[in-house]
Amino acid sequence: MNHIVYMSRAVRPLSDYDLQDLLAQCRRDNSLHQVTGVLFYSHGSIAQLIEGDPAVIEPLYDKISRDGRHSNVMQLVNKPIAARSFPDWSMAFHPLEAKGFATLEGFFMPSHLPPTPDTLSIADAMLIDLVRQAVFGADEPAAANLTA
């Protein structure tokens, strides 16, 4: 199993509806191929970690990198892993309309990120924390409150 971490910029701002649609699409497609991970989005910044069989996630990353919804795609990590760190695909983002956010399944506010999975190496946990800070800013909780 491998994981790939990348960052990019949305070519246009994504609405809460766009993000809900993206989560539904990712959950549907990723469950078919046993791909898990997490996606962060805030004000046009995107970061994602995907994990699964290299024969699946390599072509998936190639497809993602050519997706016209974002640009400046930069792969940060592509390496073997012993176990999944994110068994349920999820997404964290700053909602535009906070009042209905709590009812959305599979999303979480950056300020309510679950603890960093113990399955990540120290280096990967630090990288994910740096990526999270790049997307959400340094005001969000530190590495102890990352994502699941």
N, C-alpha and C positions, 0 to 999 in steps of 0.2 A: 504494500500500500504506500502511496505517496500523498504529500500535500503540496499545494501551490498557493502562494500568497501573492496578490497583485494589488496595485492601486491604479486609479484612473480618474478622469473628470467627465462628468455628464455633459453632453453637448447642449442640453437645455435643462432647466430646473425640472425635477420630477415632483409631481403632486402626490399627496397622500394616496389618492386613487391609483396613480401610476405605480407606486411602491407596493400597494396591496396586490395589484395585478402581477407585478414582477415576482413577489413572494409566492403567489399561487402557481405561476408558471414554473418557477425554480423547484418548488416542492413536488409538483407533478413530474417534471422531467427528471429531476435528480433521484426521486425514489425509484424510478424505472431502472436506473443504472447504478444504484447503491452509492450515490455521491452524497456526501454530507458536508457541512461547513457552516460558515457564518458570513453575512454581508453587512457592512456598515455603510450608511449614506448620511451625509449632512451637507446641505448648501452646495450641491454639485460635486462634492468629493465622494469617491467610492473606494472601498477597500473590501476585498473578499479573500477568504481562505476556503479552498475546496479540497476535499480529501476523498480518496478512493483508489481503485485499481488504476495504475499508470496508463494502461491501454485505453481507459475510459477518460481520465481527466486530462491527459495530454491533448487529444483532439477537442475536448470540451474547452480547454483554455484557448486553443487556436481559434475556435469559433467565437468565444467571448472576446478575444483580442480584436477580432474583425467586426464586432457588433457596432453598428452605426449610432447607438445610443450614447456611446462614450468615446473619448479620445485620450491620447497620452497614456496608454496602457503600459504599465511598467511592472514586469515580474520581479518580485523581491526574493522569493524562495521557491524552490522546486526540489524536494528531497524525500527520501524514503522515511516512513514512520512505522513504529511498531504497532500502534493502535490508534483508533479514531479519538479525537479530542472533542468533536462536536457531533454526537450521534443523531441529533435532530437538527435539520437545516433550519436556521433562524436568521432574522434580520433586525438590526438596531438602526433607528433613525430619529432625527428631530422632527416630530409631526408639525404640519402647518396648522392643523386644527386639533389642539391638545384635548378638547373635551371628550371626543369619541375614541381617543387613542387606547384607553384602558381596556376596551372591549375587543380590540384586535388580537386575535390569536396568532402567535408566532412572531410578534413584534415586541420590542422592548425599548424603553426610553434609555438613552445613553447614561443617564444618572441612576438607572436601576439595573445595570449590567450584573449578571451573576458572577461568581468567582471564576478566576482563570482555571481551566481544567488541569488537574495534576498530570495528565498524560503528555502535556507539552513539555519539551525540554526547557531549561532556563533561558537559553538563547531564543527559542521560538516564542516563549511567553513575553520576553522583553521586546521582541520584534512586533508581536501583536499589540503590545501596549503602545509602542511608538506609532504604529499604524493607526490605532484608535485615537491617539492624541492628534495625529495629522488630520484625521477626518473630523473629529469632534472638538478639538481644541484642548488645551491643557487644563481647562476648568472642570472637566469631567473627572470622575473617580479614577484613581491610579490602578496599577496592575492587579491589585487584589480584587478589584471589581471589574473584571473584563467581560467575558461572554460565554455562553453555553451553546 
